[in-house]
């Protein structure tokens, strides 16, 4: 049944994306940007509903009281495609930094550009970072927006060694807005590079915001410390659930390390 339900969800997931993208096109492109946000947020909610009904995986997202008013940076762990779509319905006007090639995809790219996302050219990292900071500062000057950054850049398996990139430190220092870390272990249920979707409950938590103005080293230490400690707690809780998902080797190793420390 795991394989059948996983295949069924993956099929319905992409059908839902294509159908909604086509059906909502007139409303989306004729509406002001702040109203058009209804469409991708509605799509996200329907994805999570289908995920629960077909794959048997529910969401438990807590810590909403930790989301500041106005502009801030949201810094989630990146383990799965789940964390790319699960959080933006909770944000007023989210802002993504993404590869420019994504804007070339018919329909999908047009949807992206409608929301004034920030496309980045592959190449020199220093030039790309300067361009990102300048474009983000311009967007935040127009309207209060919530920049979503994955501090580790690429998806990593649950329990894997943290590999935070320096880019978020520079963006934090130059924008002067709070950073909200987000902890979760969604990769246990919606694994990267696999089609299996394990049943259970994905727990995610918006952590208390890190205020602007900290030194770069202090900020990085707090971001890693807060995020990883909360992820460790969620990993332990998931492993002790009545019907735990299959644990990858990285998660098993991390649980052993935590058990040895305890």
ABEGO torsion letter per residue (X at the ends): XAAAAAAAAAAAAAAAAAAAAAAAAAAAAABBAAAAAAAAAAAAAAAAAAAAAAAGBBBBBBGAAABBBEBBBBBBBBABAAAAAAAAAABABBBBBBBAAAAABBGAAAAAAAAGBBBBBBEBAAAAAAAAAAAAAAAAAABBBBBBBBAAGBBBBBGBBBBBBAAAAAAAAAAGBBBBBBBBAAAAABBBGBABBBBEBBBBBBBBBBBBGBBAAAAAAAAAAAAAAAAAAAAAAAAABABBBBBBAAAAAAAAAAAAAX
